[in-house]
Amino acid sequence: MHEFGTRLVRARYGPMRATLLAMLAVLFVMAQAVTRSQSGASQRSAVDITNVDIHATIKTAPADAVMDQQIRVVDIGTYNVAVGVLHRAARAKQTAISHSQVTEIYHIIEGAGTLVTGGEMLEPAPSPADGNTVKVLVGPSTGGTSIRGGQSRRVGPGDVIIIPPGVAHWFSAVESDMNYLVVRVDAEHVLPAGYVNPAIARSVAR
């Protein structure tokens, strides 16, 4: 389905790990093609983000809160690709946000809720330029209390959602605590290339 610039891909069948690897592989191949066509150079090394890395990062999030954490930011030439993970507790307050320059791709790992995209963000305010949201996670963004008139859909384990820049998004309801992987395509290099989450920094350095 495609509406308000957001795509929901149903991927409930098949192992979660295969879906994750396929999504990352497609992004990496696409990046190589674009880099070759524009700069004449190809990437000659891959970057691993293991299941252990993902769950080590998730474990650092407060159980009853919403926490967005970047795992790694990789400069692949033409643009950056970042991989993060979000923990979203059912009892926590859920707010809306949109990002001006970064595309996000969600892959739901655990939990379920209602995701609203597009429409009108209520009480919009720019995210602080010196805050973690802008400097590390998603670049210049606008936050709000909720969304009016957007597209709602229930999402759960295995679902993939693509959210282009400028599309507001908000979980209007969280049925059970959610964890989801986020792949961020940063065409304008606003994210810090080379960033590694402290939760995995030691293992990466070895």
PEUR-V589563 format. One record per backbone hydrogen bond with DSSP energy under -1.0 kcal/mol. CO is the residue of the C=O (numbers start at 0). NH is the residue of the N-H. E is the energy in kcal/mol with one decimal. If there is no record, write none. Layout:
# PEUR-V589563
{{CO,NH,E} {CO,NH,E}}
This chain:
# PEUR-V589563
{{0,7,-1.3} {2,5,-1.6} {4,163,-1.0} {5,2,-1.6} {6,161,-2.7} {8,159,-2.3} {14,18,-1.7} {15,19,-2.4} {16,20,-2.7} {17,21,-2.4} {18,22,-2.4} {19,23,-2.4} {20,24,-2.5} {21,25,-2.4} {22,26,-1.9} {23,27,-2.3} {24,28,-2.6} {25,29,-2.5} {26,30,-2.3} {27,31,-2.2} {28,32,-2.2} {29,33,-2.3} {30,34,-2.5} {31,35,-2.5} {32,36,-2.2} {33,37,-1.8} {34,38,-2.7} {35,39,-1.5} {49,53,-2.1} {50,54,-2.3} {51,55,-2.3} {52,56,-1.8} {53,57,-2.2} {54,58,-1.9} {56,59,-1.2} {57,60,-1.9} {61,64,-1.3} {64,88,-1.5} {66,86,-2.4} {68,84,-2.6} {70,196,-2.8} {71,82,-2.5} {72,193,-2.4} {73,80,-2.7} {78,75,-1.9} {79,185,-2.8} {80,73,-2.9} {81,183,-3.4} {82,70,-3.0} {82,71,-1.8} {83,181,-2.8} {84,68,-2.3} {85,179,-2.1} {86,66,-2.7} {87,177,-2.8} {95,143,-2.1} {96,168,-2.3} {97,141,-2.4} {98,165,-3.1} {102,184,-2.2} {103,162,-3.5} {104,182,-2.5} {105,160,-1.7} {106,180,-2.3} {107,157,-2.7} {109,178,-1.8} {111,174,-1.5} {111,175,-1.5} {112,154,-2.9} {113,171,-1.5} {113,172,-1.1} {114,152,-1.7} {115,169,-2.2} {116,150,-3.0} {119,147,-3.2} {121,144,-2.1} {124,142,-3.0} {127,130,-1.8} {130,134,-2.5} {131,135,-2.3} {131,136,-1.9} {132,137,-3.1} {139,99,-2.5} {140,126,-2.6} {141,97,-1.9} {142,124,-2.3} {143,95,-2.0} {145,121,-2.5} {147,119,-3.1} {150,116,-2.1} {152,114,-2.7} {154,112,-2.0} {155,158,-2.2} {158,107,-2.4} {159,8,-3.8} {160,105,-3.0} {161,6,-1.6} {162,103,-2.6} {163,166,-1.6} {167,117,-2.1} {168,96,-1.9} {169,115,-3.3} {172,113,-2.8} {177,87,-3.0} {178,108,-2.3} {178,109,-2.1} {179,85,-2.6} {180,106,-2.5} {181,83,-3.3} {182,104,-2.2} {183,81,-2.8} {184,102,-2.0} {185,79,-2.4} {185,188,-1.1} {190,192,-1.1} {191,194,-1.9} {194,72,-1.9} {196,199,-2.0} {196,200,-1.1} {199,203,-2.0} {200,204,-1.9}}
